[in-house]
Amino acid sequence: MAFAGTNISLSQPDITQKLTERIDDLKHRIAAWGKRIRRYTERSTRFNQNHLFQSDQKRLYESLERPMVSGTGPATNQADTSNQSPRNWN
């Protein structure tokens, strides 16, 4: 199979080796980005929990009691959204 307008064929071993190396390189880059995103998400969650602990401990502990949804943080209960401000906690 030749590329249009070139004398390059995929049957040449050096081309297939270069393509394989490039695919492997891209897989490593994707894995590195995934790890970077995971670290950022964990750091962001810690930061937000620390901030919430310092400002409003009751809300923090309530959020920790909610079940986690796909690892993105505590699930938001629609019934509790109206009770998010401290003035409603009498």
Rosetta blueprint (number, residue, H / E / L):
1 M L
2 A E
3 F L
4 A L
5 G L
6 T L
7 N L
8 I L
9 S E
10 L L
11 S L
12 Q L
13 P H
14 D H
15 I H
16 T H
17 Q H
18 K H
19 L H
20 T H
21 E H
22 R H
23 I H
24 D H
25 D H
26 L H
27 K H
28 H H
29 R H
30 I H
31 A H
32 A H
33 W H
34 G H
35 K H
36 R H
37 I H
38 R H
39 R H
40 Y H
41 T H
42 E H
43 R H
44 S H
45 T H
46 R H
47 F H
48 N H
49 Q H
50 N H
51 H H
52 L H
53 F H
54 Q H
55 S H
56 D L
57 Q H
58 K H
59 R H
60 L H
61 Y H
62 E H
63 S H
64 L H
65 E H
66 R L
67 P L
68 M E
69 V L
70 S L
71 G L
72 T L
73 G L
74 P E
75 A L
76 T L
77 N L
78 Q H
79 A H
80 D H
81 T H
82 S H
83 N H
84 Q L
85 S L
86 P H
87 R H
88 N H
89 W L
90 N L
